[in-house]
Amino acid sequence: MLYPVSVYSLSDIGLVRENNEDSWKSVKNHQFFVLADGMGGHQAGEIASRETVEQLCRLFEEQLDFFYHRDLNQAEKIMKGMIQDVNAMIYRLGKENPKWRGMGTTLCCLYLHPKGLVYAHVGDSRIYRFRKGKLEQLTQDHSLLRELIELGQLSQQQAQDFLYKNIITKAIGTDPMIEPAIARASVEVEDILMMCTDGLSDLVSFEEMQEIMSQYPEEEIAALLVKKAKQKGGHDNITVVLIRIQDKCRY
């Protein structure tokens, strides 16, 4: 029960940072993908993001049968439980080692269930869907910026110059409990699902992303998006994962 897919990815340290705190991983041949963007000193962010993707993939593999034989509602519940378990693990790691105290990471993940897409996120790493020339942002950032916009205290135009756009309101590992955002979406042949960290989305506009994805073959898109982010300053790590649906789900 798999969607035939092609996957293209690129992770770049950028032009300012000394190390790459982004991590991503997939469970091979099972259409589960995870991306994380760590934060914290003493390499703690790097540890938080790496452990998050490793542990979430491990939990997914342990529950493969549950995912395959459950409907979308149940798949969402299983994914939520997995994310909450990983959050508890990362929180404990930060408590046990003084150098890692306060570490955390954003998270976004997706699973191509036989009946559609199930996806989740915590923080401001994003998931987009590109379909028939149009790009759509599926996730909404857990950030101070997003909250102020939703409260009507900040306009989209003012948001461009907002000084605290990188302050996130949720992260994996910073609190003992977490409530991830989980949703589902349809999947069609030729869709491209894009996961990215804020090193891309902070610098490359929605319109620029859509233009690049519309004009270039899929194998070139990740490199072009990273190049564009670096041309605009590259002040953070930049990671892009593209998953193209090549054919219908095969039972």
Secondary structure by P-SEA (a helix, b strand, c coil): cccccccccccccccccccccbbbbccccccbbbbbbbbbccaaaaaaaaaaaaaaaaaaaacaaaaacccaaaaaaaaaaaaaaaaaaaaaaaaacccccccccccccccccccbbbbccccccbbbbbcccccccccccccaaaaaaaaccccaaaaaacccccccccccccccbbbbbbbbbbbcccbbbbbbcccccccccaaaaaaaaacccccaaaaaaaaaaaaaccccbbbbbbbbbcccccc
